Amino acid sequence: DLVTGDVAWSVELPAVPGGGGERTVLTTPLVLDGLVVIGWQAFRTHHMVSVLDLETRAMSTEFETVTLSASVPNFNATAMVTFRPDKQLMRGTIRHLPEEGGGLGTAYLALGNAPNSSPHHGWVFALDLDAWRTGGAADAIIHRLSTTLDVDCGAEGSPDAGLCGGGIWNAAGLQMYEDDGGVTRIYFAAGNGRTNPGRSDWANTLMRINTDLTFESGCDPTACASYDEVNPAEACMASCQDVFIPRLAPGEAPLTPEDGGCDGLTFTECYRVLDADLGSSGPVRVTLPSGDAHFVQPGKDGALYLVDGENMGVMHQRLQLMDFCGTETDECRAFWLGMFVTHPAVAYVDGDPVVMLASNMADDTHPSGITAVTVRDTADGPRMSIRWQTPDFASADARRVFRHHPGRPVVYE
């Protein structure tokens, strides 16, 4: 009840096949035409999708519960990458693509890892809601995608974040935008793990895929022929039309957390040490007064990446907004928290896009709060600049608040 807060009614989720574990809902469900599509899980045993009928206030009798499963060929078709429910966690918001000409359309679910325990991968499932209703659970899943097509994932249970990986774990889930031709494409950032175009491993990247879950990176095969996972070549990364790989800007100083944890390491190595995966947050698209559209992607490393909207391999700017957690005398209480685990909001002020996002900091030295960044065209290309921060990052308040993961800012007009 919206006034009293009392429970007006409730519905129990279906039983787990074979008993399973505790039933948990972490995803934001999809509400559609009086139906609620719910992604839920019995932790480490099953990942399920069910439908609630809002009119009857009961689980729908028209939709059998679907158990997620998948098996896709690895990067060179010598083995199969198999969905492991014990290594996955479903957290992202369920997204919807309407059906042209009517019908219920398609629901999309994304899964990440729980926790960094090998072998895990990022997974996306597409469910045809009409086929599901008419043909049953067996007809529901029409497409599957794994972000890392490797089976060389190290020892079972290894916590090494550099093996396979690529979990899609941000709560905002998949983002959908139409391209210049009016075609809807899906965007998401994959979490920590292995990045290697030659092995179709896309952990720590921002990916653009098709609604049928097909993906072509567009990376130049010649420039990426000898991909160095420790120190990848700029020519290779810049050539990738439909994927962005984070890196330092030319001439930018190496990442140097004050505790010395990344001394002597490359950007990629530091990312691995800090658990600073790009998948902590999702991308937002911004459109400049010129009409050009680009993407702003936060990272756990406390930076914002301005990514070209057409050729995603091009990085226009890397803006370090947050200091790294921890000092020699003030140890970071949880380095894995990172500095950005959120989803930005976008508003337009005098035609300029303003991106707002909340940070976090697990020490008592560095400031944290909400930052607004303006994106503008300049003589050097599109650039981001800080518009405001609250609390004032020079104040004591900014060293006291936002010490753990925040929610997501929302713009009301």
N, C-alpha and C positions, 0 to 999 in steps of 0.2 A: 504494500500500500504506500503510495507516494507521500501521504500525509503522516501516517503513524509509523511507517517503517515495518509494520507487521507483515508476515508472510501471508499473501492472499491465496496462493495455491502453489503447488510444486509437483514435479513429475520425476520419477526415478528413472535413471538410465537403464537400458537393457542389461541383462546379465552378461558377464564375460564368458566366452566359450571356454570350457574346461576349468572354470573357476577364476583364473587370472588373479591380478593384484587389485589394489584399491583403484576405483574409478575416479578419474580426475579430468576436469575441463580447464585447460589453460588458454585455448584459442578464443578469440571473439567470434561468436557465431554469425551466420548469415541469415538475415530476416528477409523473407521474400514471399509475397502473396499469401500471407497467413501461415507460412511455414517457417520453421527455424532449422537451418542446417547446422548441426553441432558436431564438431570434431572433439573426440575424447579419447582417453587412453587408460588402459590398465598398465600401470608403470612397469616397463621392462618386459611385458608379455604381449600386448596387443595395442594397435592403434585403429580406432573405429570411427565411422561417420554414421550418424543417425539423423532422423528428421522428426521434429516435434510439430504437431498440428495445433495451432493457437486457438482454433475454433473449438475443438474437442478437449483441449488442454490435456492431451495424451500423446504418446509416441505414435506417429503416423502408421497406419496399417497399409498404406500404399507404398512405403519405402522400406525395404528390408535393410537392416543394419549392414554396412559394408566394412569388411576388414581390409585395411590397406596392406598390399603386398606388391612386390616388384622384383624384376630381374632383367637387367639390360646388359648388352655386350660391353666389355671393357674397351679401352681405347684402340686396341689392335685386333679385337674380335677373337682373342685366344682364350678368353674366360668370361664369366658372367659376374657382374656387380649385383649383389643381392641385398635387398632391403632387410635390415636387421632390426626388428622392433625393440630389442633390448638395448640398442645403441642410439636410438632416436628419441626425440621429444617434439611434440606438436605444439607450437606456441603462437605462430603468426595468425593474424586475422584472415578469415576465409573471404576470398574475393569472388566476385560474380561478373560474368560476361553475358549480357542479354543475347537471346537468340533473334536473329533477324527474321521478321515475319511472324513473331509470336513464339510461344513455348517458354519454358522455364530457363533455358540457357545452360551455362556451364559454371560449375563451382570449382575454385582452385584452392588447394591446401598445400602448405609448405612445411617442411620439417627440418629441424636441426639436430644437434647432438645432446646427449645427456649422460655424463658430461663429456670431457675429452677422453674417451675410452675407445681405443681402436678395435675393430674398424667401423668408423662412422662416415657418412656422406651427407650431403645436402640432397633433399628430394622434393620434387613438385609433382602433385597429382592433379589431373583434370577429370572431373566427374560430370557426365552428361545427365542432367537432372531429369530430362524427359525419358531417356532410355532407361534410367534407373527405375523410374516409376512404372514404366510399362513392361520392362524385361527382367526386373529384379536386380539383386546385388551384383550378379555376375556380369551385367551389362553396364554397370555404373562407371567404372574407371575406363576412360578412353585413351588417356595419354599419361606417360610417366617420364620423368627426367631426373638424372643424377648429375650433380655439379662436379663430381670427381669420378672419372671413369677408370680408376686404378684399383687393382686388387692387391698390389704390393703395399700393404698398410702396416707392416711391422707386426710385432708380437701381439697376440690377443690380449686386449685390456691395456695396452700401452697408453700412458697419458700424454705422449709426445704430440703436441699440437701441430707438428709439421708433417704428419703422416696422413695421407688422404684428406679427410675432413671436408670443409666447404659447407658446413651446416647453415641452414637458413633459419635463424633463431630469433631475429628481432620481432617484437610483438606486433609491429605495424604490418608485417607480412609483405606480400607482393604488392607492387604498385603498377597501375595500368595507365598508359598515356597513348594518345593517337599520334602517329607520325604525320609528316607534311602531306602524305597522300591519304590521310584519314584511316589508316590501318592501325588497329590497336596492337600495341606491343607491351610485353611484361618486363618490368625492371625489378631487380633485387640485388642486395649485396650478400655475398657468401662469406661465411666465417673462416676462422683460421684453418690452416692445413697447407696442402701442397699446391703450388702454382706452376704449371708447365704446359704450354700449348701443345707440345709434341705428344703428351700423354693425356690430353683432354682433361687436365686437372685445373679447376678454376676457383680454388679456394682463395680467399682474400682478394676478390675482384667484385666489380659492379657489372652485372650481366644484363643484356637485353635479349630476350627470347621471343619466339612467336607464340601465339595463343594455342597452337597445337603442340607446344613444348619442344619444337625443333629449334636447334641452335647452331649457328655458324659463326665462329669468332671473327672471321674476316682478317685474321692475322696473316701477314705476308710470310709464306712458307720459307722463303729464302732468308729473310731477316731473322726469323725465329728458328732456323735450322739447328743451331747449336745453343739452345736456350740455357743460360746459366741461372740456376735457381737461387744462387747466392747473390749474384750481381747481374741481373738481366740487362740486356742492351736496350737503350732508349729507342733505337730504330725499330726493334721488334714490338715493344709495348705501344709505340705511337702508331703502328700500322693496324692495330686491332679495331676494326670498325664497330664491333658490337660487344666489346668488353673493355673495361677500364682496370688497369693494374696500378695500384698506388705506388708512388715513389717520391723522392725528393725532386724539387725543381732544379734545373741546371744552376750550378754555383751555390746551392743551398748547403749549409753546414750539416754534418751528420747529426743524427739524433743523439743527444747527450743528457740522459736523465742524471740528476744530481747525485744519485747514489752510485754512479759509475757502472751500472749493470750493462750498458751497451758500449762501453769504451772499446774502440778497435773493431767494432762490428759494422757490417753494412746495414743499410736500411732494412733489407729483408731479414737478416739475422736478428736485428733488434726487435722487429715485429714479432718474431717467433719467441724470443726470450721474454718479452713483456706480455705475451698473449694479447697483442694489440690488434685484434682482427678487425677487418673492415665491416664485417657483418653485424657489428653491434648496433648499427643504425641503418635506416633506409634512405633512399635518394628522394629528393624533391626536384621537380622541373621548374625553372624560372624562365620567363619570357621577357626579353629586353625591349625597350621602345623601338629598336630597329626591327623587331620581329623575330630575331634569332632566339632559339630556345637552347638552354644548357641545363646541366644537372649539378646540384650541390649535394655532396656526399660527406657526412661526418665520419670520423674514425675514432676508435678507442684511443688512438695516440693523441687526441686533443686537437686535431687539425681538421680543416674543411678543405675539400677538394672540389675545384670547379672544372667540370668535365664537359667537353664539347658535345652538343646535342646531336650532331650528325655523325661525326667520327669519334666514337667514345674513347678511342686510344689517345686522343689529344688531351693533355691536361693544361688548361689555361693558367691555373694558379693552385698553389698549396699554401694555405694560410694557417699558421700555427696559432690557435687561439688560447690554448691552455698550456700551462707549465706541466711538466711531468710530475706525477705523484712521488713524494718522498725526497728527503735530503739525507746527508750524512748523519745528522743529529735528530731527524724526525722521520722515522722509518714509515714507509707506505704500509698501511695496515692490510691492504688487499690489492696488490698490483693488478690482479685480474679484473678489478672493477673498471679499469680504464678511466677515461675522462668524458667520453660521450657514449652513452647507451640510451638512445632516445629516438624520436623522429621529429624533424623540423616542421615548423609551420611557415607558410608564405603569405605575405600581404603585399599590396602595391601602394606606394606612397609617391604621388606626383609621377606616376608611370614607372618608377623604379621598383624592382622586386626587393623585398626585405625578408630575409630568412631569419627566423627566431628559433633558438634551441636551448635546452637546459643541459648543464654539465654536472659533473660530480667529482669529488676529490676525497681520497681516503687518507689525508694527513691533516695536520693543524697549521701548516705553513702557507699553502698556496690558496688563492682565492677561487671561488666557484659561484655559479649563479646562472642567470639567463642572459644570453648575448643575442643582439640583433645585428645582422650583417647586411649591408646594402650591396647589390650587384649592379655594376654600371659598365657601359662601353667606354673604353679609354683609347688613347692613341696606341697603347701597347696591347690592345685587345680587351676582352671582358675581364673585370677585376672585382674582387670583394674587398670591403673595408668595414671596420667596426663602426656601427651607428650608435649603439649604447649598450651598457651592461648594468645589470642590477642584481644584488646590491652593488654599489660602487666597488669595483675590484681593488681599490686602494684602502677600503675600510676594513675594520675588524670584523664586521658582520659577514663579509664575503669569505673570511677564513673560518667561519663558524657554521654556516649553513651549506646545504647541498653537499653533504658528506657521503651520501650513498646514491644509488640509482634513482633518478627522478622519474616522473611521468612524462607525458608529451604535451607541449603547449598547443593550445587550440585558439584559432582566431574566430571571433564572432563579429559579424558585420551588422 
